[in-house]
Amino acid sequence: MKIRVAHFKASSTDFSVILLASNSELTAEAMKSVGSKLPKTIQRPIVIAAKPTSDLAFYGQDDLVNLIDEVKMAQFPWKVLNI
């Protein structure tokens, strides 16, 4: 399975954003499911993202979501990983 991951370094936290399929639900269950499948090399905590419309939608820690909410999708440092 291929996933798109963007790693961010904030002043106090390093974290990853995982891009899910556009029809994915952004819920605690989805985060738990995705988190359990990720290799240990993926920086935690994670924020999950989907693109149900023209904008990205996020689910995760409020402070991290607020931090990346204003970033345009093209600015994310996406990498494609096989898991």
HELIX and SHEET records of a PDB file:
HELIX    1   1 ALA A   28  LYS A   37  1                                  10    
HELIX    2   2 ASP A   62  ILE A   68  1                                   7    
HELIX    3   3 MET A   73  GLN A   75  5                                   3    
SHEET    1   A 5 ALA A  57  TYR A  59  0                                        
SHEET    2   A 5 ILE A  46  ALA A  50 -1                                        
SHEET    3   A 5 ASP A  14  LEU A  19  1                                        
SHEET    4   A 5 LYS A   2  LYS A   9 -1                                        
SHEET    5   A 5 TRP A  78  ASN A  82 -1                                        
END                                                                             
